[in-house]
C-alpha cells in the first residue's frame, strides 16, 4: 500500500493514502432506501410524541397528530412535569441504588464463578440463571407476602430489593463471562505477591471491570426504569410509585389531555435514551469483551 511521507522535525510520519470511494451501485441504493424507510418508521412515533407535547389540547388528537404545532407552547410539558415530577424522582431513587447494588453483587458472583471455581459451582451457576426465566406473574403473591413479613411492602426500599434480587442472575452472567476473558495469570501473580482474594478482587479485577459495569448498568437501568408490574404491585401508594405507573394513570376515564400524555411519555423515555446515547459505544464494547469466550 502506497503512502505519503510527512516530516515533522526529525520524525518521519507515514500517512495512508485515502482510497477513492467507489460509485454507488443499485444494491447500495436499495439498502440506503430500506434504511431510510426504517428510520422514518422508527422516528415517526417520536415525532408524534414530541410535537404533541408542544401543541394545545385541541390540536393534540388523532386527527391532527401529523400536523406541525400551530404555536410552540410548553403547556403539555409543564402539565406532564407537574403530574409526573415526583414520580420521576421516585424512579431515580429506585433505579440508581438497584443498579449499583445488583451490579456489585453480580461482580462478586462473577469473580467467584470465573476465577474461584468450587465443586458444584456450575450447578449453582445454572440454578442461579434459572431466575432469569421465571415469569414475573408467578412470583407476585409470594413476593408480596415476603415483603409484608419484613415490613417493606408499599415502600421504595422494598421495590429496590425486588429489582436487586431479580437482577442478580443477569449481572452474574455478564460478569462471569467478562471475567473469563481476563487472563488467570493476573490473579496468580497477585496471589504470589501475597494478596488475598479480597485484595485481588478490589485492586486487580475491579479496575478492569468498567466495561462490565457499563453493560450491567445500561441493562439494569433500562429494565428497572421501564418496569410497570413490580411498581404497581409492590407500591400501591401513588405518591411513591415510579413514573411508568404514574404515566398510565394520566389517562382519564372520560377525557384525555393528549398533549400532557405525550409529553409525559417523552419525559419517561428521556433518561434511558440519554443513557444509551452517552454510553452506547461502551455497551457494545462490553458485550463484545464478554463474548470472546
Order of alpha helices (4+ residues) and beta strands (2+ residues): beta-beta-alpha-alpha-alpha-alpha-alpha-alpha-alpha-alpha-alpha-alpha-alpha
